[in-house]
């Protein structure tokens, strides 16, 4: 392993480090998703999650969290559709595709 170089990403640059380099522990605040993101962002429109949601509501905007139930329902529908027997044409389509592939 002698002669191999090690690099770590620092910002948008790769920096060469020694073989015994240990990456520093991340700042715990950066790992947590909380209202601090809104406070530190400096956006004058809102300073908290509640204010952000209210801003979105007033301006007829949607947030990803608005679709949680929609996505959960769609996931259940997809799972049911993929279960064997729910789509009668699926088995025939797969068999036809295999036969076409094998005949080439």
C-alpha positions as CSV (number, residue, x, y, z in Angstrom):
1,X,0.0,0.0,0.0
2,X,3.0,2.2,0.0
3,X,2.9,5.0,-2.5
4,X,-0.9,5.3,-2.5
5,X,-2.3,8.8,-2.0
6,X,-5.4,9.6,0.0
7,X,-7.7,12.5,-0.7
8,X,-10.7,13.9,1.1
9,X,-13.3,16.4,-0.1
10,X,-13.2,19.8,1.6
11,X,-15.9,22.0,0.2
12,X,-15.6,21.6,-3.6
13,X,-12.0,20.6,-3.6
14,X,-10.1,17.3,-3.1
15,X,-7.2,17.6,-0.7
16,X,-4.4,15.1,-0.3
17,X,-4.0,13.8,3.3
18,X,-1.6,11.6,5.1
19,X,-2.4,7.8,5.5
20,X,-3.1,8.3,9.2
21,X,-5.6,11.1,8.6
22,X,-8.9,10.8,10.5
23,X,-11.9,12.8,9.4
24,X,-13.1,15.2,12.2
25,X,-16.5,14.4,13.7
26,X,-19.3,16.3,12.0
27,X,-21.0,19.2,13.8
28,X,-24.1,17.8,15.5
29,X,-26.2,20.8,14.5
30,X,-25.6,20.1,10.9
31,X,-27.0,16.5,11.3
32,X,-30.3,17.6,12.8
33,X,-33.2,18.9,10.8
34,X,-34.9,21.5,13.0
35,X,-35.9,25.2,12.9
36,X,-32.3,26.3,13.2
37,X,-32.1,25.8,9.4
38,X,-34.8,28.5,9.0
39,X,-33.2,30.8,11.6
40,X,-29.7,30.6,10.1
41,X,-30.9,30.8,6.5
42,X,-31.5,34.5,6.8
43,X,-34.6,34.4,4.7
44,X,-36.7,37.5,5.7
45,X,-40.0,35.7,4.8
46,X,-39.9,33.1,7.6
47,X,-37.8,32.1,10.6
48,X,-39.4,28.8,11.6
49,X,-41.1,25.8,10.1
50,X,-44.5,27.0,11.2
51,X,-43.9,30.4,9.5
52,X,-42.6,28.6,6.3
53,X,-45.8,26.5,6.2
54,X,-47.9,29.6,6.7
55,X,-46.0,31.5,4.0
56,X,-46.6,28.5,1.6
57,X,-50.3,28.5,2.4
58,X,-50.7,32.2,1.9
59,X,-49.0,32.1,-1.5
60,X,-50.8,28.9,-2.7
61,X,-47.5,26.9,-2.6
62,X,-47.1,23.3,-1.6
63,X,-44.4,21.5,0.4
64,X,-43.2,18.0,0.0
65,X,-44.8,17.1,3.3
66,X,-48.2,18.0,1.8
67,X,-47.9,14.8,-0.3
68,X,-47.1,12.3,2.5
69,X,-50.5,10.6,2.4
70,X,-50.7,10.8,-1.4
71,X,-47.3,9.0,-1.7
72,X,-48.2,6.4,0.9
73,X,-51.5,5.6,-0.9
74,X,-49.7,5.4,-4.2
75,X,-47.2,3.0,-2.7
76,X,-49.9,0.7,-1.5
77,X,-51.6,0.8,-4.9
78,X,-48.3,0.0,-6.6
79,X,-47.7,-2.9,-4.3
80,X,-51.2,-4.3,-4.9
81,X,-50.8,-3.9,-8.7
82,X,-47.5,-5.8,-8.6
83,X,-48.9,-8.7,-6.6
84,X,-49.3,-11.8,-8.7
85,X,-52.7,-12.1,-10.1
86,X,-53.7,-8.4,-9.9
87,X,-52.6,-7.7,-13.5
88,X,-53.7,-10.6,-15.7
89,X,-51.7,-9.4,-18.7
90,X,-48.4,-9.1,-16.9
91,X,-47.6,-12.8,-17.0
92,X,-48.4,-13.1,-20.7
93,X,-46.3,-9.9,-21.4
94,X,-43.3,-11.4,-19.6
95,X,-43.6,-14.7,-21.4
96,X,-43.9,-13.0,-24.8
97,X,-40.8,-10.8,-24.0
98,X,-38.8,-13.9,-23.0
99,X,-39.9,-15.8,-26.1
100,X,-38.9,-12.8,-28.3
101,X,-35.5,-12.5,-26.6
102,X,-34.7,-16.2,-26.9
103,X,-35.7,-16.3,-30.6
104,X,-33.0,-13.7,-31.4
